[in-house]
Amino acid sequence: MGRFTVLAVRIVIGLVLLGSVGVQVVMVPLFAADLNELSAEYAYLRAPLIILALLGILGVQIALVCVWRLVSMVRRGTVFSDGAFRFVDITIGAITGEALLAFVLGTLLAPGDAVPPGMVLLIGGAGVLTAGVALIVLVLRMLLAQAVARNAEAKQLEAELHGVI
């Protein structure tokens, strides 16, 4: 990965992290204040919606930090090592958690008339899409495992070749 690409990825990740902190500090409290105005029949949604919002932002932040670390490993040339699996596994967990949060949100909003049924369907679709992203990252993890194994095999063969020479 080139120097420019690493810089571009880090700028994007930094901006998204900064924006997510801004959302946590500014927007979530405003959202909570708006939820105070819910009618009594939907008041039970206030706390779960705030918790889901905070957990959703946290999941994105965790995944971004892991991607930052992986980009650093790529830059150093150490990504094809066992250390990379920890960050990939955490990323998969964070993305899976995001999918589960979407399903929980849809389940919370489904009963009653809080939102139209189509909105619940869209939230469910977003959950399925997010679960699909987690599966794609899982496939990429398997490719990383193969690359790490090939790298170890190449190093072993190189050591044997040096022993012969």
MOZI-V7760 format. One record per backbone hydrogen bond with DSSP energy under -1.0 kcal/mol. CO is the residue of the C=O (numbers start at 0). NH is the residue of the N-H. Records with the same first field share a line. If there is no record, write none. Layout:
CO->NH / NH
This chain:
1->5
2->6
3->7
4->8
5->9
6->10
7->11
8->12
9->13
10->14
11->15
12->16
13->17
14->18
15->19
16->20
17->21
18->22
19->23
20->24
21->25
22->27
25->29
26->30
27->31
28->32
29->33
30->34
33->36
34->37
38->41
41->44
42->45
44->48
45->49
46->50
47->51
48->52
49->53
50->54
51->55
52->56
53->57
54->58
55->59
56->60
57->61
58->62
59->63
60->64
61->65
62->66
63->67
64->68
65->69
66->70
67->71
68->72
69->73
70->74
71->75
72->77
78->80
80->83
83->87
84->88
85->89
86->90
87->91
88->92
89->93
90->94
91->95
92->96
93->97
94->98
95->99
96->100
97->101
98->102
99->103
100->104
101->105
102->106
103->107
104->108
105->109
115->118 / 119
116->120
117->121
118->122
119->123
120->124
121->125
122->126
123->127
124->128
125->129
126->130
127->131
128->132
129->133
130->134
131->135
132->136
133->137
134->138
135->139
136->140
137->141
138->142
139->143
140->144
141->145
142->146
143->147
144->148
145->149
146->150
147->151
148->152
149->153
150->154
151->155
152->156
153->157
154->158
155->159
156->160
157->161
158->162
159->163
160->164
